[in-house]
Amino acid sequence: MFRRKGKKQDKRGKSGFRKIVDWLHLWLGLFSGIIIVIISITGCLFVFQKEINEMVYHKQIFVAPAQTATLPVTQLRATAQAYLGADKPINFMTAYAAPDKAWEFMAYKYNDTGLTYFDICEYSETVYVNPYTGAVTGAVDYKHNFFYIVKFMHWSLLLNDKIGQPIIGWSTFIFVILLITGLIMWWPKKWTKATREQSFKVKWKASWKRVNYDLHNVLGFYALVIALVLALTGMVWSFSWFQATVYVVASGTTTPPDRSSKTSAVATEGVNKLQVLDKSFDDARRILPDMKRYAIYAAADPTGVNSISGYKRSETYYGADVLQFDQYTGKLLQRRNDTHKNAGERLIEMNYDIHVGAIGGIWGKIIAFVVSLICGSLPVTGFYVWWNKKKKTKKKIVLTNHSTEITSL
């Protein structure tokens, strides 16, 4: 006969709330574990993509500094366009203030009809041009670049956004619940010397089962805050309602951010739009002299504008100042500095840099890397904890039945 817990045992047992927490942590973890491992490991791999790509493609990305002035950006673009061919029009350009960096000319085309990333991304190529000589230093096919594939695995499991994004988004949402329930389960009923030892230290000399249990609980606790930040910043992209919530909470207003764009007055007489774009870029560098790099988007239609964004840092994307120029006259139509944005806009703009740790420089990236690695280990160690308990329970049932048979003889 199996023993039933008496009333005293029930009173000393777990509360109903704790049982719900344990149940949620177990089954949500088992349900989403594989996806969380994929998200975490791909995120971990992507953190240092810039540094590794710069080593792998060093000859393409870097040039010998020169004392001469840089060539007109439209001349460099024409060289890059000839290299790519007319069937791959350049979408945008990046110019650097650093004298040893080649300027980038990127052409890409995506569609939303394919099932996988390789169908959706028709091409994504970047041509690197020496800004002093106009020579092409090389080109990179980013569609097949390792880190681009990792990025889209992280983003949508290499599936169409309509399919992959909900899977990633809701798995991340579940991971947030797992972190919260894990903290509740980790929290000791009483703070004693023994519980502090168990809660904050891994007992490396114990059995592998105990070490695994400690790795799950202790590392999970230490990674908790940063893991929550990584998960919540991921949810900003996955759910429009969550992004709107973040914006409202940070800005204190429900008024949408200003995304207005000016238009160019179509010229009736012949205008050399290449000269105008060159002049606009020269003006942008004069207006924003302390920028590390400039993203240049030439007007794509007759009423469009030449948009030039200046970034204060060499790698991060937040805090940009944006200038809009008339594509026919070169007149500055709008200047929107980072200081013009409210707190909600700034926080949303910081989202990528926070998510990859770049906002904290190299140390921020190291922390993001380590925490992502820990997050990827939690479903594995958690599964092993559950599996051992399951085997232990089965063993107890077999022993109890065997004891009952012997007693009844």
C-alpha positions as CSV (number, residue, x, y, z in Angstrom):
1,M,0.0,0.0,0.0
2,F,1.2,3.5,-0.8
3,R,1.4,5.9,2.1
4,R,-0.7,9.0,2.2
5,K,0.5,12.2,3.8
6,G,-1.2,12.9,7.1
7,K,-2.7,16.3,8.0
8,K,0.5,17.3,9.8
9,Q,2.5,16.5,6.8
10,D,0.2,18.6,4.6
11,K,0.5,21.5,7.0
12,R,4.3,21.4,6.8
13,G,4.2,20.8,3.0
14,K,4.2,23.4,0.2
15,S,1.5,25.9,0.0
16,G,-1.0,26.0,-2.9
17,F,0.8,29.0,-4.4
18,R,4.2,27.3,-4.3
19,K,2.8,24.2,-5.9
20,I,1.5,26.3,-8.8
21,V,4.9,28.0,-9.1
22,D,6.6,24.6,-9.2
23,W,4.2,23.3,-11.7
24,L,4.5,26.3,-14.0
25,H,8.3,26.2,-13.8
26,L,8.5,22.6,-14.6
27,W,6.1,22.3,-17.5
28,L,6.7,25.7,-19.1
29,G,10.4,24.8,-18.9
30,L,9.9,21.4,-20.6
31,F,7.6,23.0,-23.2
32,S,9.9,25.8,-24.3
33,G,13.4,24.4,-23.3
34,I,14.7,23.7,-26.8
35,I,13.7,27.1,-28.2
36,I,15.2,28.9,-25.2
37,V,18.5,27.0,-25.8
38,I,18.5,28.1,-29.5
39,I,17.7,31.7,-28.6
40,S,20.3,31.9,-25.9
41,I,23.2,30.2,-27.8
42,T,22.6,32.2,-31.0
43,G,22.5,35.4,-29.0
44,C,25.7,34.3,-27.3
45,L,27.4,33.7,-30.6
46,F,26.2,37.0,-32.1
47,V,27.6,39.3,-29.3
48,F,31.1,39.5,-30.8
49,Q,30.1,39.4,-34.5
50,K,31.6,42.9,-35.2
51,E,35.0,42.0,-33.7
52,I,35.2,38.6,-35.4
53,N,34.0,39.9,-38.8
54,E,36.6,42.7,-38.6
55,M,39.3,40.0,-38.1
56,V,38.0,37.8,-40.8
57,Y,37.4,40.6,-43.4
58,H,40.3,42.8,-42.2
59,K,41.5,43.4,-45.8
60,Q,38.1,44.6,-46.9
61,I,37.2,46.7,-43.9
62,F,40.4,48.5,-43.2
63,V,42.6,50.8,-45.4
64,A,45.8,52.7,-45.0
65,P,45.1,56.2,-43.7
66,A,46.0,59.0,-46.2
67,Q,46.6,62.8,-45.8
68,T,44.4,63.6,-48.8
69,A,40.7,64.4,-48.7
70,T,38.1,61.7,-49.2
71,L,36.6,61.5,-52.7
72,P,32.9,62.5,-53.3
73,V,30.6,60.0,-51.8
74,T,28.6,59.7,-55.1
75,Q,31.9,58.8,-57.0
76,L,32.6,56.1,-54.5
77,R,29.0,54.9,-54.7
78,A,29.2,54.7,-58.5
79,T,32.3,52.5,-58.2
80,A,30.6,50.2,-55.7
81,Q,27.5,50.0,-58.0
82,A,29.5,49.1,-61.0
83,Y,31.1,46.3,-58.9
84,L,27.7,45.0,-57.8
85,G,26.0,45.4,-61.2
86,A,22.8,47.3,-62.1
87,D,20.5,44.6,-60.8
88,K,21.5,45.1,-57.2
89,P,20.9,48.8,-56.5
90,I,22.7,50.2,-53.4
91,N,20.2,50.9,-50.5
92,F,22.5,52.9,-48.2
93,M,26.0,54.0,-47.5
94,T,28.1,54.2,-44.3
95,A,31.0,56.7,-44.1
96,Y,33.4,56.7,-41.2
97,A,35.3,59.5,-39.5
98,A,38.1,57.0,-38.6
99,P,40.8,57.4,-41.3
100,D,41.6,53.7,-41.4
101,K,38.1,52.4,-42.3
102,A,36.8,51.7,-45.8
103,W,33.4,53.1,-46.6
104,E,30.5,50.7,-46.9
105,F,27.9,50.5,-49.7
106,M,25.2,48.0,-49.0
107,A,22.6,46.4,-51.4
108,Y,19.9,44.1,-50.1
109,K,16.5,42.8,-51.1
110,Y,14.0,40.9,-49.0
111,N,10.5,39.6,-49.6
112,D,7.9,38.2,-47.3
113,T,6.7,35.3,-49.4
114,G,9.4,32.8,-48.7
115,L,9.3,30.1,-46.0
116,T,12.9,30.3,-44.8
117,Y,15.5,33.0,-44.5
118,F,17.3,31.8,-47.7
119,D,14.1,32.3,-49.7
120,I,13.2,35.6,-48.0
121,C,16.7,37.2,-48.4
122,E,17.3,37.4,-52.1
123,Y,20.6,39.1,-51.6
124,S,22.5,41.1,-49.0
125,E,26.0,42.3,-50.1
126,T,28.3,45.0,-49.0
127,V,31.1,46.6,-51.1
128,Y,34.0,48.2,-49.3
129,V,35.7,51.2,-51.0
130,N,38.8,53.0,-50.1
131,P,37.5,56.6,-49.6
132,Y,40.9,58.2,-50.6
133,T,41.7,56.2,-53.8
134,G,38.2,55.0,-54.8
135,A,39.5,51.4,-55.1
136,V,37.3,48.5,-54.1
137,T,38.9,46.7,-51.2
138,G,36.5,43.8,-51.5
139,A,32.9,42.7,-51.0
140,V,31.1,40.4,-48.5
141,D,28.1,38.3,-49.2
142,Y,26.3,38.8,-45.9
143,K,23.4,36.5,-46.9
144,H,25.6,33.6,-46.4
145,N,27.7,35.1,-43.6
146,F,27.8,32.9,-40.5
147,F,26.7,35.7,-38.1
148,Y,23.9,36.8,-40.4
149,I,22.5,33.3,-40.4
150,V,23.0,33.2,-36.6
151,K,21.1,36.5,-36.3
152,F,18.1,35.3,-38.3
153,M,18.1,32.0,-36.4
154,H,17.9,34.1,-33.2
155,W,15.3,36.4,-34.8
156,S,12.9,33.9,-36.3
157,L,14.5,30.4,-36.3
158,L,15.4,31.1,-40.0
159,L,11.6,31.0,-40.8
160,N,9.3,33.6,-42.2
161,D,8.6,36.3,-39.6
162,K,4.9,35.4,-39.6
163,I,5.9,31.9,-38.4
164,G,9.2,32.3,-36.5
165,Q,8.6,35.6,-34.7
166,P,5.6,34.4,-32.7
167,I,7.5,31.3,-31.6
168,I,10.5,33.3,-30.5
169,G,8.4,36.0,-28.9
170,W,6.2,33.7,-26.8
171,S,9.2,31.5,-25.9
172,T,10.9,34.6,-24.6
173,F,7.7,35.6,-22.7
174,I,7.7,32.1,-21.1
175,F,11.4,32.5,-20.2
176,V,10.5,35.6,-18.3
177,I,8.0,33.6,-16.3
178,L,10.6,30.9,-15.7
179,L,13.0,33.4,-14.3
180,I,10.4,34.8,-11.9
181,T,9.2,31.4,-10.8
182,G,12.8,30.2,-10.5
183,L,13.6,33.1,-8.1
184,I,10.6,32.1,-6.0
185,M,11.7,28.5,-5.9
186,W,15.3,29.6,-5.1
187,W,14.3,31.8,-2.2
188,P,15.0,30.0,1.1
189,K,12.3,29.8,3.7
190,K,14.9,30.8,6.4
191,W,18.2,32.6,5.9
192,T,20.8,30.5,7.8
193,K,24.4,29.8,7.2
194,A,23.5,26.5,5.5
195,T,20.9,28.0,3.2
196,R,23.3,30.8,2.2
197,E,25.9,28.2,1.3
198,Q,23.3,26.3,-0.8
199,S,21.9,29.4,-2.4
200,F,25.1,31.2,-3.4
201,K,27.7,28.6,-3.9
202,V,28.2,25.6,-6.2
203,K,29.4,22.5,-4.2
204,W,32.0,21.4,-6.8
205,K,33.2,18.4,-4.7
206,A,29.7,16.9,-4.4
207,S,28.2,14.3,-6.8
208,W,27.4,15.3,-10.4
209,K,23.7,15.4,-9.6
210,R,24.3,17.9,-6.9
211,V,26.7,20.0,-9.0
212,N,24.1,20.1,-11.8
213,Y,21.4,21.1,-9.3
214,D,23.7,23.9,-8.0
215,L,24.6,25.1,-11.5
216,H,20.9,25.4,-12.3
217,N,20.0,27.3,-9.1
218,V,23.1,29.3,-8.3
219,L,24.0,30.4,-11.8
220,G,20.3,31.1,-12.5
221,F,20.2,33.4,-9.6
222,Y,23.4,35.3,-10.5
223,A,22.3,35.7,-14.1
224,L,18.7,36.7,-13.2
225,V,18.8,40.5,-13.6
226,I,20.7,40.6,-16.8
227,A,18.8,37.6,-18.2
228,L,15.5,39.6,-17.6
229,V,17.0,42.6,-19.4
230,L,18.0,40.5,-22.4
231,A,14.6,38.8,-22.5
232,L,12.5,42.0,-22.1
233,T,14.5,43.8,-24.8
234,G,13.9,40.8,-27.0
235,M,10.1,41.2,-26.3
236,V,10.2,44.8,-27.5
237,W,10.7,43.5,-31.1
238,S,8.4,40.6,-30.8
239,F,5.2,42.3,-29.5
240,S,4.0,45.8,-30.6
241,W,1.9,46.0,-27.4
242,F,5.0,45.5,-25.3
243,Q,7.0,48.0,-27.2
244,A,4.1,50.5,-26.8
245,T,4.0,49.7,-23.1
246,V,7.7,50.4,-22.7
247,Y,7.3,53.6,-24.6
248,V,4.4,54.9,-22.5
249,V,6.1,54.0,-19.2
250,A,9.4,55.6,-20.2
251,S,7.9,58.7,-21.8
252,G,4.9,59.2,-19.5
253,T,2.7,59.9,-22.5
254,T,0.6,58.0,-25.0
255,T,1.4,60.5,-27.8
256,P,3.3,58.5,-30.5
257,P,6.9,59.4,-31.2
258,D,7.5,62.0,-34.0
259,R,8.3,60.0,-37.2
260,S,7.5,62.8,-39.6
261,S,9.5,63.1,-42.8
262,K,9.8,66.1,-45.1
263,T,9.4,66.0,-48.8
264,S,11.4,67.5,-51.7
265,A,9.8,70.0,-54.0
266,V,10.2,68.4,-57.5
267,A,12.4,70.6,-59.6
268,T,11.1,71.6,-63.0
269,E,14.6,72.3,-64.4
270,G,17.5,70.0,-64.8
271,V,19.4,69.4,-61.6
272,N,22.5,67.4,-61.0
273,K,21.3,65.4,-58.0
274,L,24.7,63.7,-57.5
275,Q,26.3,67.1,-56.8
276,V,23.4,67.9,-54.5
277,L,23.9,64.7,-52.5
278,D,27.7,65.4,-52.3
279,K,27.0,68.9,-51.0
280,S,24.4,67.5,-48.5
281,F,26.9,65.1,-47.1
282,D,29.6,67.8,-46.8
283,D,27.0,70.0,-45.0
284,A,26.1,67.1,-42.7
285,R,29.8,66.6,-41.7
286,R,30.0,70.3,-41.0
287,I,26.8,70.4,-39.0
288,L,27.6,67.2,-37.1
289,P,31.4,67.4,-36.9
290,D,32.0,65.0,-33.9
291,M,30.2,61.9,-35.3
292,K,32.0,58.6,-35.6
293,R,30.1,57.5,-38.6
294,Y,27.3,58.6,-41.0
295,A,24.5,56.6,-42.5
296,I,23.5,58.0,-45.9
297,Y,20.1,57.2,-47.5
298,A,19.7,58.8,-50.9
299,A,16.2,59.8,-52.0
300,A,14.3,56.8,-53.4
301,D,11.5,58.6,-55.2
302,P,10.9,62.0,-56.8
303,T,9.6,63.6,-53.6
304,G,11.9,61.8,-51.2
305,V,14.7,63.4,-49.2
306,N,18.4,62.7,-48.7
307,S,18.6,61.5,-45.1
308,I,21.9,61.5,-43.3
309,S,22.2,60.2,-39.7
310,G,25.2,60.9,-37.5
311,Y,26.2,58.4,-34.8
312,K,28.2,59.6,-31.9
313,R,29.8,56.2,-31.3
314,S,31.5,53.8,-33.6
315,E,29.3,50.8,-32.9
316,T,26.1,51.7,-31.1
317,Y,23.0,52.9,-32.8
318,Y,21.2,55.0,-30.1
319,G,21.6,58.8,-29.8
320,A,21.7,59.5,-33.5
321,D,21.1,63.0,-35.0
322,V,19.1,63.0,-38.2
323,L,19.3,65.5,-41.0
324,Q,16.9,65.7,-44.0
325,F,17.9,67.5,-47.2
326,D,16.0,68.4,-50.3
327,Q,17.3,66.2,-53.1
328,Y,17.1,68.9,-55.7
329,T,18.4,72.0,-53.9
330,G,20.4,70.5,-50.9
331,K,18.4,72.7,-48.5
332,L,18.3,71.4,-45.0
333,L,14.6,70.6,-44.4
334,Q,14.7,69.1,-40.9
335,R,17.2,68.5,-38.1
336,R,16.1,66.2,-35.4
337,N,18.7,65.8,-32.7
338,D,18.8,63.1,-30.0
339,T,18.0,65.8,-27.5
340,H,14.6,66.4,-29.3
341,K,13.5,62.9,-28.4
342,N,11.6,62.0,-25.3
343,A,12.7,59.3,-22.9
344,G,10.5,56.6,-24.5
345,E,12.0,57.2,-27.9
346,R,15.5,57.1,-26.5
347,L,14.8,53.9,-24.6
348,I,13.4,52.2,-27.7
349,E,16.4,53.3,-29.8
350,M,18.7,51.9,-27.1
351,N,17.0,48.5,-27.3
352,Y,19.4,46.8,-29.7
353,D,22.5,48.2,-28.0
354,I,21.2,47.0,-24.6
355,H,20.2,43.6,-26.0
356,V,23.6,42.8,-27.4
357,G,25.5,44.5,-24.5
358,A,27.1,47.1,-26.8
359,I,25.8,49.9,-24.6
360,G,28.3,48.9,-22.0
361,G,31.3,48.6,-24.3
362,I,33.5,45.5,-24.3
363,W,32.6,44.7,-20.7
364,G,28.9,45.0,-21.5
365,K,29.4,42.5,-24.4
366,I,31.3,40.1,-22.1
367,I,28.5,40.2,-19.6
368,A,25.9,39.6,-22.3
369,F,27.9,36.7,-23.7
370,V,28.3,35.0,-20.3
371,V,24.7,35.5,-19.2
372,S,23.4,34.3,-22.6
373,L,25.6,31.2,-22.2
374,I,24.1,30.6,-18.7
375,C,20.6,31.1,-20.1
376,G,21.3,28.4,-22.7
377,S,22.5,26.0,-19.9
378,L,19.4,26.4,-17.7
379,P,17.0,24.3,-19.7
380,V,19.6,21.6,-20.0
381,T,20.5,21.5,-16.2
382,G,16.8,21.9,-15.4
383,F,15.9,18.9,-17.5
384,Y,18.6,16.8,-15.9
385,V,17.2,17.8,-12.4
386,W,13.7,16.8,-13.5
387,W,14.9,13.5,-15.0
388,N,16.8,12.5,-11.9
389,K,13.8,13.2,-9.7
390,K,11.6,11.2,-12.1
391,K,14.0,8.2,-12.0
392,K,14.2,8.5,-8.2
393,T,10.4,8.5,-7.9
394,K,10.1,5.4,-10.1
395,K,12.7,3.7,-7.9
396,K,10.7,4.5,-4.8
397,I,7.5,3.2,-6.3
398,V,9.2,-0.1,-7.2
399,L,10.7,-0.5,-3.7
400,T,7.4,0.3,-2.0
401,N,5.5,-2.3,-4.1
402,H,8.2,-4.8,-3.4
403,S,8.1,-4.1,0.4
404,T,4.3,-4.5,0.4
405,E,4.5,-7.9,-1.3
406,I,7.1,-9.1,1.3
407,T,4.9,-7.8,4.2
408,S,1.8,-9.5,2.8
409,L,3.5,-13.0,2.7
